Amino acid sequence: MPSVTSDNVNDFLGVPPGFVGPVAASLVQAANGHVKWAELEGHGYGVLEIRPDACRMEWFHVRERTDRDTTVRRVKAYAVRSGVSRLVVQ
């Protein structure tokens, strides 16, 4: 899950996005077959909605984590219906 305030790998290393994150994300997915999506460079938050008939998770990224008036964009969403064992990309 993205973090609004914590540094990520490229922040720690001082490199621009696109160098370390995609490689690290592919390693996470390769080592964990249950991981459907990994993104390690964005800053943001997730919203989980749990209802009797389904669960849905949405991930949002903020443009600039140090700007309280920054814009937010939805980057991914998955849902699963009650009684079904397959995720659906939303």
For each residue, the residues with C-beta under 8 A, 3 or more apart:
1: 45 46 59
2: 39 42 43 44 45 46 59 60 61
3: 6 8 43 44
4: 43 44 45 62 65
5: 43 65
6: 3
7: 11 12
8: 3 11 12 21 40 41 42 43
9: 12 13 20 21 24 40 41
10: 13 14 15 16 17 19 20 21 41
11: 7 8 14
12: 7 8 9
13: 9 10 20
14: 10 11
15: 10 19 20
16: 10 19
17: 10 21 41
18: 21 22 41
19: 10 15 16 23
20: 9 10 13 15 23 24 40 41
21: 8 9 10 17 18 24 25 39 40 41
22: 18 25 26 41
23: 19 20 26 27
24: 9 20 21 27 28 40
25: 21 22 28 29 38 39 40
26: 22 23 29 30 38
27: 23 24 30 31
28: 24 25 31 32 35 38 40
29: 25 26 32 33 35 38
30: 26 27
31: 27 28
32: 28 29 35
33: 29
34:
35: 28 29 32 38
36: 78 87
37: 76 78
38: 25 26 28 29 35
39: 2 21 25 42 59 75 76
40: 8 9 20 21 24 25 28
41: 8 9 10 17 18 20 21 22
42: 2 8 39 61 75
43: 2 3 4 5 8 61 62 65
44: 2 3 4 59 60 61 62 72 75
45: 1 2 4 59 60 62
46: 1 2 57 58 59 60
47: 57 58 60
48: 55 56 57
49: 55 56 57 58
50: 55
51: 54 55 56
52: 82
53: 81 82
54: 51 79 80 81 82
55: 48 49 50 51 79 80
56: 48 49 51 77 78 79 90
57: 46 47 48 49 77 78 79
58: 46 47 49 74 76 77 90
59: 1 2 39 44 45 46 74 75 76 77
60: 2 44 45 46 47 72 73 74 75
61: 2 42 43 44 72 73 75
62: 4 43 44 45 65 70 71 72
63: 67 70 71 72 73
64: 67 70
65: 4 5 43 62 70
66:
67: 63 64 70
68:
69:
70: 62 63 64 65 67
71: 62 63
72: 44 60 61 62 63
73: 60 61 63
74: 58 59 60 77
75: 39 42 44 59 60 61
76: 37 39 58 59 89
77: 56 57 58 59 74 89 90
78: 36 37 56 57 87 88 89 90
79: 54 55 56 57 87 88 90
80: 54 55 84 85 86 87 88
81: 53 54 84 88
82: 52 53 54
83:
84: 80 81
85: 80
86: 80
87: 36 78 79 80
88: 78 79 80 81
89: 76 77 78
90: 56 58 77 78 79
